[in-house]
C-alpha cells in the first residue's frame, strides 16, 4: 500500500495547516494549563466580569442583528423588486458603507454628537437648552447604531442576490393565482430570501463580536475588550486565553449558522424562466411610494457613509495646522509595507493551496483548504492571544529564548497574524478563479507533457492574473484596516494608520484622527467600487 501522506506535497500542506491554525490550537490548549490558581481565576471571572461581558455581547448582537436584517432586507427588496428614479444608482451607493471601518464611523459620530460637538452646541444656542441635549453616543445603543449602518451591506448583498435570481418564476406563479403584490412580497419573495438574510446576519454578528475599536472606544465591556483587559491590564494570560476560547465558540456557532443558511439557498431560476416572466420586471413606483423607496435607500447611505465622511472633513477644513502631515507619510508607509508583504504571502499560499486542490483533491488537501478557509472568521483578539501565549510558555521554560523578540519586535508576528486571518480571503478569490478554468485545459497540457510547474506557469497563470490582482487587493485593504492584531503585535516605532487613528481618537484628538481615518476610507473605496462594477456587469 502506498503511503501517500509521506509525499513532499503533503508535508508542505501539513506545514501550512499548522502555520495558519496554530494560534487557534494554542488558545484551546490553554485549558490544559489547569491548576488551583487557574480555577480561582475562573471562579472570580464568573462571579465578576464574565456575566457582564456575556450580557453586553448578547444585547449588542441582538440589536445589531435585527437592525442589519431590517435595513439590508428592505434596501435589497427596494432595488430588486421595484423600479423608481435613481434605482440603478442606489444599487452601488448602498455598498459604500463597506468602505468605512466601523471604528472610523464611531469616531466621526462621537466628534459631531458629543456634548462639545457642533450638533449639541447648535441645539443649545438655537433653542436655549441647558446641559446635554442628545443621548450619549458612547453607549451600547450608540455602538449598535454604528454597527448596523456599517455592516448592513453583508445582508443587502446576499438578500439582493436571492431576490434577484430566485424569486422571479415563483412570483409570476403567485400572480397568475391572483395573489396581490403585497401578498407576493410577504409570502413568496421574503421567505425565499430568508436563508440569505440569515447568512448575512451571521456574517454581521461575526464582525460585531470580533470588533475591538468601537467597543473599546465606547467603553463597552464585550468579550473582545475583556480579552485585552485580561491580558494587558490584569496581566493574566490564562484568563485572556479562556475568554478567547469562549469568543471563538460563539464565532464557530455563527459560522455553522452561516454555512447552514448558505446550503438552504438552493432555489434557482433558469434563464428562460427569468426572461419569459413579466414579473421579473420591477414594479414601477410613483408618488408617495417612490418617495418611500428613496427614503429607505438613502437613509443607510447617509448614515453609514455620507455623514461619517462629512463629520471627518469638518475638522480638516476647520484647522489644517493641527494635522500631523509630517508623520502621516511614515504611518502610511508602515501600513502600505505591511499590507504589501502580507498580500504577497497570502496570495502565494492561496495559489499553492488552490493549485494543489485542483491537481489532487484528496482528503488531506480538502481538509487543509477548509481549515484555512475558516481563518477569516477568527477574531483578531483570538489570533493575538494564540500567538503570544506560547511565547510566554517558551520564555518560562527557556529564559534565554529569542521567540518573544521575533514575534513582538519584528514584523514576523504581525504578518503571521495577518496570514492566519486573511489567507482565507485570497483563497476564496483564487478558488473562484480556478472554477472558471475548464478542466480540459489541464488534461490537454498533461497530454502534451507539461509538468505541474509548467501547468501553473504557462496555463493557469495567464488566466488567473486578474483574479490574483483582486485577491491581493482585498488582502491589502483588510490589512490596512485591521486594528486589534496590529495594535498589539506591530513592531516598535511602526504605527499604522489604523492604530494612530485609534490612539488619537482615544486621546480626544479627533481633529488629528480625521486624516488617517479618511485615508483608510479612501483605501476601502477601491474594492467596494470594484465590487459594484462586478455586480453591474452581471
C-alpha positions, 0 to 999 in steps of 0.5 A, spaced: 500 500 500 502 506 498 503 511 503 501 517 500 501 522 506 509 521 506 509 525 499 513 532 499 506 535 497 503 533 503 508 535 508 508 542 505 500 542 506 501 539 513 506 545 514 501 550 512 495 547 516 499 548 522 502 555 520 495 558 519 491 554 525 496 554 530 494 560 534 487 557 534 490 550 537 494 554 542 488 558 545 484 551 546 490 548 549 490 553 554 485 549 558 490 544 559 494 549 563 489 547 569 491 548 576 488 551 583 490 558 581 487 557 574 480 555 577 480 561 582 481 565 576 475 562 573 471 562 579 472 570 580 471 571 572 464 568 573 462 571 579 465 578 576 466 580 569 464 574 565 456 575 566 457 582 564 461 581 558 456 575 556 450 580 557 453 586 553 455 581 547 448 578 547 444 585 547 449 588 542 448 582 537 441 582 538 440 589 536 445 589 531 442 583 528 435 585 527 437 592 525 442 589 519 436 584 517 431 590 517 435 595 513 439 590 508 432 586 507 428 592 505 434 596 501 435 589 497 427 588 496 427 596 494 432 595 488 430 588 486 423 588 486 421 595 484 423 600 479 423 608 481 428 614 479 435 613 481 434 605 482 440 603 478 444 608 482 442 606 489 444 599 487 452 601 488 451 607 493 448 602 498 455 598 498 459 604 500 458 603 507 463 597 506 468 602 505 468 605 512 471 601 518 466 601 523 471 604 528 472 610 523 464 611 523 464 611 531 469 616 531 466 621 526 459 620 530 462 621 537 466 628 534 459 631 531 454 628 537 458 629 543 456 634 548 462 639 545 460 637 538 457 642 533 450 638 533 449 639 541 452 646 541 447 648 535 441 645 539 443 649 545 444 656 542 438 655 537 433 653 542 436 655 549 437 648 552 441 647 558 446 641 559 446 635 554 441 635 549 442 628 545 443 621 548 450 619 549 453 616 543 458 612 547 453 607 549 451 600 547 445 603 543 450 608 540 455 602 538 449 598 535 447 604 531 454 604 528 454 597 527 448 596 523 449 602 518 456 599 517 455 592 516 448 592 513 451 591 506 453 583 508 445 582 508 443 587 502 448 583 498 446 576 499 438 578 500 439 582 493 442 576 490 436 571 492 431 576 490 434 577 484 435 570 481 430 566 485 424 569 486 422 571 479 418 564 476 415 563 483 412 570 483 409 570 476 406 563 479 403 567 485 400 572 480 397 568 475 393 565 482 391 572 483 395 573 489 396 581 490 403 584 490 403 585 497 401 578 498 407 576 493 412 580 497 410 577 504 409 570 502 413 568 496 419 573 495 421 574 503 421 567 505 425 565 499 430 570 501 430 568 508 436 563 508 440 569 505 438 574 510 440 569 515 447 568 512 448 575 512 446 576 519 451 571 521 456 574 517 454 581 521 454 578 528 461 575 526 464 582 525 460 585 531 463 580 536 470 580 533 470 588 533 475 591 538 475 599 536 468 601 537 467 597 543 473 599 546 472 606 544 465 606 547 467 603 553 463 597 552 465 591 556 464 585 550 468 579 550 473 582 545 475 588 550 475 583 556 480 579 552 485 585 552 483 587 559 485 580 561 491 580 558 494 587 558 491 590 564 490 584 569 496 581 566 493 574 566 494 570 560 490 564 562 484 568 563 485 572 556 486 565 553 479 562 556 475 568 554 478 567 547 476 560 547 469 562 549 469 568 543 471 563 538 465 558 540 460 563 539 464 565 532 464 557 530 456 557 532 455 563 527 459 560 522 455 553 522 449 558 522 452 561 516 454 555 512 447 552 514 443 558 511 448 558 505 446 550 503 438 552 504 439 557 498 438 552 493 432 555 489 434 557 482 431 560 476 433 558 469 434 563 464 428 562 460 424 562 466 427 569 468 426 572 461 419 569 459 416 572 466 413 579 466 414 579 473 421 579 473 420 586 471 420 591 477 414 594 479 414 601 477 413 606 483 410 613 483 408 618 488 408 617 495 411 610 494 417 612 490 418 617 495 418 611 500 423 607 496 428 613 496 427 614 503 429 607 505 435 607 500 438 613 502 437 613 509 443 607 510 447 611 505 447 617 509 448 614 515 453 609 514 457 613 509 455 620 507 455 623 514 461 619 517 465 622 511 462 629 512 463 629 520 471 627 518 472 633 513 469 638 518 475 638 522 480 638 516 477 644 513 476 647 520 484 647 522 489 644 517 495 646 522 493 641 527 494 635 522 500 631 523 502 631 515 509 630 517 508 623 520 502 621 516 507 619 510 511 614 515 504 611 518 502 610 511 508 607 509 508 602 515 501 600 513 502 600 505 509 595 507 505 591 511 499 590 507 504 589 501 508 583 504 502 580 507 498 580 500 504 577 497 504 571 502 497 570 502 496 570 495 502 565 494 499 560 499 492 561 496 495 559 489 499 553 492 493 551 496 488 552 490 493 549 485 494 543 489 486 542 490 485 542 483 491 537 481 489 532 487 483 533 491 484 528 496 482 528 503 488 531 506 488 537 501 480 538 502 481 538 509 487 543 509 483 548 504 477 548 509 481 549 515 484 555 512 478 557 509 475 558 516 481 563 518 477 569 516 472 568 521 477 568 527 477 574 531 483 578 531 483 578 539 483 570 538 489 570 533 493 575 538 492 571 544 494 564 540 500 567 538 503 570 544 501 565 549 506 560 547 511 565 547 510 566 554 510 558 555 517 558 551 520 564 555 518 560 562 521 554 560 527 557 556 529 564 559 534 565 554 529 564 548 529 569 542 521 567 540 518 573 544 523 578 540 521 575 533 514 575 534 513 582 538 519 586 535 519 584 528 514 584 523 514 576 523 508 576 528 504 581 525 504 578 518 503 571 521 497 574 524 495 577 518 496 570 514 492 566 519 486 571 518 486 573 511 489 567 507 482 565 507 480 571 503 485 570 497 483 563 497 476 564 496 478 569 490 483 564 487 478 558 488 473 562 484 478 563 479 480 556 478 472 554 477 472 558 471 478 554 468 475 548 464 478 542 466 480 540 459 485 545 459 489 541 464 488 534 461 490 537 454 497 540 457 498 533 461 497 530 454 502 534 451 507 533 457 507 539 461 509 538 468 505 541 474 510 547 474 509 548 467 501 547 468 501 553 473 506 557 469 504 557 462 496 555 463 493 557 469 497 563 470 495 567 464 488 566 466 488 567 473 492 574 473 486 578 474 483 574 479 490 574 483 490 582 482 483 582 486 485 577 491 491 581 493 487 587 493 482 585 498 488 582 502 491 589 502 485 593 504 483 588 510 490 589 512 490 596 512 484 596 516 485 591 521 486 594 528 486 589 534 492 584 531 496 590 529 495 594 535 498 589 539 503 585 535 506 591 530 513 592 531 516 598 535 516 605 532 511 602 526 504 605 527 499 604 522 494 608 520 489 604 523 492 604 530 494 612 530 487 613 528 485 609 534 490 612 539 488 619 537 481 618 537 482 615 544 486 621 546 480 626 544 484 628 538 479 627 533 481 633 529 488 629 528 484 622 527 480 625 521 486 624 516 488 617 517 481 615 518 479 618 511 485 615 508 483 608 510 476 610 507 479 612 501 483 605 501 476 601 502 473 605 496 477 601 491 474 594 492 467 596 494 467 600 487 470 594 484 465 590 487 459 594 484 462 594 477 462 586 478 455 586 480 453 591 474 456 587 469 452 581 471 
